[in-house]
Structure formats: C-alpha cells, structure tokens
C-alpha cells in the first residue's frame, strides 16, 4: 500500500528543510519509535523537523504523491500509541514550530504554533494575567498540537471544559499539501459545517495543524486546594456528587485510590498524610473574591467531614498547593518506577457509577494477576486505570503473554460500557484501542467516520493505522 522512503525522498526532504533537520541515523530514530503506551513500537524511516507551514505543505505534497505515510509528533506523551509510526515512513516532528505568535489581550486570544509545550504557554500567559484552562497532567511535556489532536482535558475540565472549547481558529495542511484556514478570533461561528471541531480529537488522521488560535481567560487571583482522605472510594464519590449538586462548583475534583497514594509515597520516599486511607480527593477552588473562596472551602470542608472525610487539609500558598498536587502529578512516574505497567486506560462513566466501575475492574484485573491503580478526574467521571505487575516479582511480560493482556483489556471495556461508560475520554483510540472500537460504536457509525477520513485523506497517508482497523 505504501512505498518505502528511498534516497530520492530523503533528498527531497533535505531540499525542503535542510540537512540538519532530517534524521536518518538508526540510534536517533529509536527515540521516535514509541510514545508512553506500553508495548507499541515501530521504527520510522526518517524524522523531519519543519519550521514553517510552507515546509509542512511541501513535505505532505511530496509524501502524498509518493504514497509515503506521515505520523505527526509533538511531545510523544500519547497513551494510545497515537504517535507510533506503525507504517514507518516519515515522522513529522514539531519541536521547532514552538512559538507564540501573538497574545491578544483585548480579545482574550492567543495564536500559537503546534509544537509549543502546554506548560510553557501557561507560564508565558501568566505574564499577561491570563491562562489556557485545559491542563493535562503531562503539561510540562505535552504540546498544544498534541492537545488538539486528542482534545485533551485535565483536572480543570469539570469547570472549564476541554481543548475543543478553546480552539476558535486553525491553520491546517491537508494530505495533498493544500493549506486551509478555519475560523479565527471568533467566539460564535456557524458558517457551514464546523470543521474545526471535526479536526480536534481526530488524532492527526484528517489534517496537520500548523497554527492555532486559542481562547484564553483572565487568570483567577485566588486558588485554594483541599486534600481530603476518605475510608473508601464510595464515600469519596458520594462527596464529589454532593459538592456539585450543592452548587459549590470547584475547578477540579481529583481522585487517587489508596493503592496509588501508597505507591507514590514509596516512590517519593516521604510520608504522605493518611496514606492508609482508601481514597484521597483533591478539590481546587478558584476565583477573584478571597472571602467568597474561603466561604466556599469552609462549606466544602464541612460537607466532606459530614460525609466521612478523615480530615480536611487546606493549602492556600503556592508552596502548600504544590505539595498537595505533587502526589497526583507523580503518579505516572511512580507507576513506571515501581510496577510493570501492562495497560494504561482512561475510562469514563457517569460519576455515580465510579465505585461500581473500580470494584468490578479490580476483580477483572485480579484474574490476570495484575493490580489496578485507579486515579483521575472524579468531577467528570474520567478515571485513569493503570494495570501493573510488581517489577520486583515479575520480569517484563514476554510477547506471548500479550493476548492475555488484550483479553483483560477487552473485559475492562465491556465492564465500562455495561455501566453506561465508554472506552476513552481523552487519550483517544490511536493504535492501542483499534480492535475495541466496535465495542463502543456500531458499524454504521464507524463506517461514516471512515468515509470522512477518506474525504480528507484519500490516500490514507496521515497517521495511518490509527482509529480504524
């Protein structure tokens, strides 16, 4: 179906971007053969670093004409193997297209290139008293281009929404090299079909984003975080629902199951408050009125204690808030260091079904000799469930064990769907969930999606082997 990258293609790429921005060395290519998803790895034939939209257009025109697959890559933080070049070909690396082109304070808009790291954008916006609300936990390494590709969310999604709620304009390059501009600095726009929302979350399979116009907000002047340990997940879940139903809308409600907290404690090698509790909840409250913020966190704290919280730890200073969030932000590192992760899922269910989901998943995973580590966004029902094997007891599973892991994942998805949920909230289908897409969507829906893909990318060169079988 695809052609190999030969010397002629390499020469054409060098002519477009220059010798220093074309990588063919085998050892260097290995860095771009995988992302953060367990087990998936394929070596690209070449990595190219464009610096402009015109270069991206020339690369895609050449690749489309010669039937060369192209996989876009931002920070390589995908958890669905979305950045793995499964059909080899070209990896289009955006690390040099990482500029903020404009900060428009009057219209509360910012225009950026796709390779800018989300955390770096946040730091720059702080200088203007602004912020970009979507806040993936990997924001110190993920990029805006990747956030758009996956429609990333984060802890603040329950109050502020996800990436698609903040993208008002895109410059994209189609598979044939055609450059198209969509939207602009517009809050409202119903001029024809909404192609912007179609491209957001399409995982790089429809078009390549080279510039984005993003809506930003004034940064809240006051932020307070609360840490509340509960005896179990059920109490923590009931509390989160009560907070929202009482009209006390925090910016975030995060959950860490007890086993996760104890793993992070071991990894950090320092005492975590109430590490023996069954469920830890972090609530973040923000706003501009200090008195109102304190009134709200008093109410939330009282509600937590009434509903079984063992304590309410309040963090008002930036230093104290960082201590609370350190536990949550170090979960990924702790899992990688102390367990062998064989599955990394981001399941989503109605909020009141979270305790039922976690209990059923623990039973399921136990059948396969694994440990379930549950954490994530309690406020919007999005629970991350890593499945690990103790690295001290078991070596990396050999390849012949992968079918067993695949069967375990299938059962996990079936459980999630049975309680009204679906198989991914913010990580995407990518490569790792292709075989399970039909569990969540009927054939007619998948067929319509595939027809859209064919319209945008007739030769299937854009991130092929993702989403669709």
N, C-alpha and C positions, 0 to 999 in steps of 0.2 A: 504493500500500500504506500509506504513512504520510501524515499530514496535516501541513501547514506550521505553524510557530509563529506564531500571529496575535496581535493586540493583546489578545485575551481571555486567551490563555495567558500572555502577559507579565504582565498584571495579576494573574493568579492566582499566578504565581511571586513577584511583588513582595509580595503579601499574605502568602506563606509565609515568605520570608526577609528582606524589606526591600529598599528601592530600591538601597542601596549594594552589595548582594550579587547583583545581577542585571546582567550586562554585555551590552549590545547594540551598542555602538559598533564599527563595522567595523574600525578600526585595532586596537582591543584584541582583537577576536575572532580576528584573524590569528594571534596568539600560540598559540591553541589549535586551529589547523587542521592541525597536524603534530606529529610526535614526532621521534625521532632516526633514523627509517628513510628512506633516500634515495627521492625521487620522489613519495611519497604525501602528498597534501594536499587537505583538503576543509574549507570554512568552516562552522563551526557557525552556527546561527541565534541562539543565546543561550547564555551561560555562567552557571551558578548556583552560588553558594558556600554550602552549608548549614553549620550549626554544631551540629546535633543529629540524632539518629536520627529523631525525630518529624518534623523538616523533610524529611529524605530520604524518609520514608514518604509524606508528603503530596505531595511532588514526583512520586514514582513512581505513586501512585494517580491523580493528575491526568493524567500522561503516558500511562498505560495506558488510561485511559478515553477519551482523545482521540487515541490512536494516534500518539504523538509518540516518536520514537526517543531513547534516552538513552545517552550514552557517558560512562563514569566516567574520571576522570583524576587521577593522583597527581603524580609529578614529570615526566611527559612524556618519560621515558627509554626507552620501548619501542623495540625494534629489529625489530619485526614489524608496525609500523603499527597496533598494538593500540589506541592512544589517538586514532587519526584518526577523526573523526565522519563516516564515509563516507556516511551517510544524513542528514547535517546534524542538525537537531533540537537537543536540549539536551546540553551538556557539563556534567556534574556534577563540579565541582572541589572537592577535599577539603583544600585548603591551610589552612582554618580549623579543621578537625577533626583537630588535630595534637597532642593531649595524651596524656601518660602518666597513666592514671587511678589505677594502683596498682602499686607494687613490693612483692611478697610474698616476702620473703627466706626465710621458714620453708618455704614450698612451692616455692621457686625458680620463681616465676611472675611475669609482668608483664602488665598489662592496658592496652591502648593503643587510640587511635583510628587510623583508616587513613591519615590524612594526615601522620603523624609521619615525618620523614626518618630513614632507617635509621641513618645516621651519628650523628644527634643522639640517637637511642635508645641507641646504643652508648656515647656519651660520658656519658649520664646513668647507665647501668648500671654504668659503671666506678666511680662514686662509692660503689656498694654492693659492689664487688668481684665483679661479675657481668658476663656478656656474652651476647649473642644470636649464636650461631655463624654463621648464613648471612651471607656478606659479599660481596655483589655489588661489582664494581669501581666501579660508579656509586653506592656507598652514601652519598656526600656529597650526592646529589641525588635518588635514588630514594626511594620511600616504602614503608612496611610494607604498605599496601593494594595497591600495585603488585607487591610481592614475593609476596603471597598470590595475586594474580591470575595470575602467571606461574610460581609455585612456583620462585622464584629460588634460585640456588645461590651460586657464587663459588669462590674458590681453596680454602677450607677444606672443601669438600663431601666430598672423599675421606675425611676423618677424621670429620667431624661431621654429614654429611648436608645436606639442603636444607630449604627452608622448611617443607614438609609434615611433617617430623619434629619440628617445634617448635610447631605450632599445636594446642592442645588444646581451644580453645573459640572460637566465633564468634557474634556477633550480626549477623544479615543482614536485609535488607529484600528481600522478593520483588517481582516485577514489578508486582503489584497493590497494593503498599503494605503488605502484611502483614509484621509484624516477627516474626522467629523466632530463638530462642536455641538453639545447638547446643553440646553438650559443656560444659566448664568446667575447673576446675583438677584435671584427672584425667589420670594417666599411662596408665591402662588404661580402655577403654570399648568394649564390643562390644554395646551396647544397640541392636539393629536395624542397618540399613544405615549405613555410615559416610558421612554426607552432608558432613561437614567435608572429607574428602579429595576428595570429588566437586567441591566448590566451589573448593578450592585448585587453581590451574592452569587454571580454566575461563575465564580472561581476561575476567571481568566479564559473561559471557553467561548466567549462571544466576541470580545474585542479587548484591546490593550489600552489601559488608561495611562495617559501621559501627563494629564493635568487635572486637578480637581478644585472646584470652588466649594468651600465648606462654610456652613453657617456656624457661628460661634456665639457664646453668651458671655455677659459680664460675670466675672469670677465672684462667687459668694465671699463676703467678707468674714463670715464666721463659719467654722466647721468644728463639730464635736463628734467624737467616736465613742461608742459604748461597747464594752465586751461583757457578754452575759453567758455564763455556763449553765447548762440545764442537765438534768439527770439523763435525759434521753432525747432522741430525735423527735418523737411525737410531741413532747412539751414544747420544744423549740419551734416546730412547725405551727402548732396552735397559736403560739405567741406571735409569730410573724403575720398570720392572718388577722389576728385581733388588732395589731398595730395599724394595719391598712384600713380595716373596717371601722376603726375609731377615728379615721380621718387624720391620723398622725403620719403623714407621708414623708418618710425619710428618703435620703438619696440612695441608700443601699441597705440591704439586709443580707448578710453573708452567713453561710453555714459551714462549719467544719465538724465532721463526725469525730468522736473521741479518739478512734484509732489513728486518724490523720494528725490530730494535735500531738499525740504521744510520739508519732514518728518524727514530726518537726522538732519536738523537744529534744529527742535523741540526736537529731542531725545538728541542731544549734548548740547542743551540749550546755544548755542552761535551763533553769526552771521556768516552766510556763504555768501561770496561775490556773488552778483547778484542772490540771491535765487529766485527772481521773474521771472527769465528767463525761457524759455520753454524747453531748452535743454543745458546741460553742457557737454563739451568734455574735456577729459584729453588726452594729447598727450605726450608720453615719447620718448625721443631721446637718444640713447646711442652710444658709440664709444670710440676711444682712442685719437682722434685728437681734442683738445679743440677748436681750431679755426674753424675747419670744423663743429663741433657741433653747435657753435654759429652762423655760417653762415646758417646752416640748420634751426635752430629755428627762426632766423630772417625771412627767406623765408616762413616758415610755419605760423609765426605770421602775416606777411603781407598778405598772402593768406587768412587767417582767417578773418582779418579785411575787406578785399576786398569782402568777401563772406557773410558779415553780422554779424560777431562777435561783441559783445558789448565791449569787452576788451580782452587783452591777458595778463594773469598773469604768470610770469616766476619764476620758482623755481629751483635754482642751488644747494643750500646747502641741505644736507641730512635732516636737520630740516624743511626747507621750503617745500621740496618734500613730507615729511611725512604729513604735513598739508594739502596739496592738495589731497593726497591719502586717508587721513582719512575719507573724505566724502564718497568715493567709498567703502572703506573697512568696514564702519559701516552700510552699507545699510541693511544687514541681521539682525543685532541686532536691528536697528530702526524699521524694519518691525515687528519683533517678539514682541517688546515692545509696539508699538502704534497701531497695527492693529491685527485683527484675520486673519491669512493667511489661505486660503482655497485651494490654488493651487500655486505650485512653478514650473514654466516651464523654459526650456532652448531651445527655438525655434531657428531655423537657416534658413535664406533665402538669396538670392542674395542681396548684400549690397544696391543696388539701390531700393530695394523693402521695406526697413525698414520703411520709413514713412507711406507707404500704409498699411503695416502689423500692426503697432502700432495703427493707426487710426481705422482700422477695428476691432481690438481686443478691443479697448476701447468701441466701440459701442456694441459689443457682450457681454462684461462683464457687461456693464451698464444694460442690460436686466435682469440680475440676481442680481441686487442691490449690485454689487461689484465695487471696484476701482482697476484699472490696474496700477501697478507700473513697469515701463519699464526701464531697465538699462542693461549694459553688453558690449560686445565686438564689437563695431562699425566697427573695422577694418576687421573683418572676418565674419560679418553678423550674429553673435550669440547673440541674445537678450534674456535676462532673463526677464520673465514676471510674477511677483508675483501678485496674486489677493487677495485683503484684504477686510475685513469688519471692520469698526471702532469699536474698543473694548469698547469705551465709550457709544456706542449706541446699540450694539447688543452683546448678550452673545454668547458663543461658539455654533455654529450650532448643533442642535440635530441630531442624526444619520439619522432620516427620511429625512433630507434635502440633504443627500449625493447624491441621484440620480439626483437632480437638478444640483449639482456641477459637477457630471460626465457628464451630458449633455452639460454644459457650456464648459468643457474641450474638449469634442468631437468637438464642434463647433469651438473652438480656433484652434485645429489641422487641421480641414478642411480648415479654412481660410489660415493657414500657407502653407499647401500643394497646395492650389489654386494659390499662388503667387510664386510657384517654390521652396518651402522650405520643411523641414521635421520636425519630432516631437521631436527630441532630438539631441543636438550637443555634449554634454559632460557629461550629468547626467545619461544617459543610460535608458533602458526600465525598468529594475527592476521589481517590483511588480505593481507600480502605473500606468504604461503605457501598461500593457499586453493587455487589452481589446481594445487598439487603434492601436496595431501593424499592423493590417491588413489594416488600412487606409494608411499606408506609404509603405508597402511591399505587393507584390502579393502572392498568396497562394503557388505557385511553389517555390518562394524564401524562404518563411518561412519553407516549408517542407524540403528543402535542409539543412537549418540551423539546424533544429531539428534532421535530420539524423546525422549531425556532432556531435551534443550533445550526441546522443545515442552511437556513436562510442567511444567517450571519457569517457562517464559515463553511462554504460548500465543500472545500477540500479537507476539512477536519484537521487543519494544522495547529489550531490554537488549543494547547493543553489537552491533546487527545488522550483517551483512556481515562478520563475523569467524568464523574457523574453518571454517564451512560455505559452500559455493558458493551 
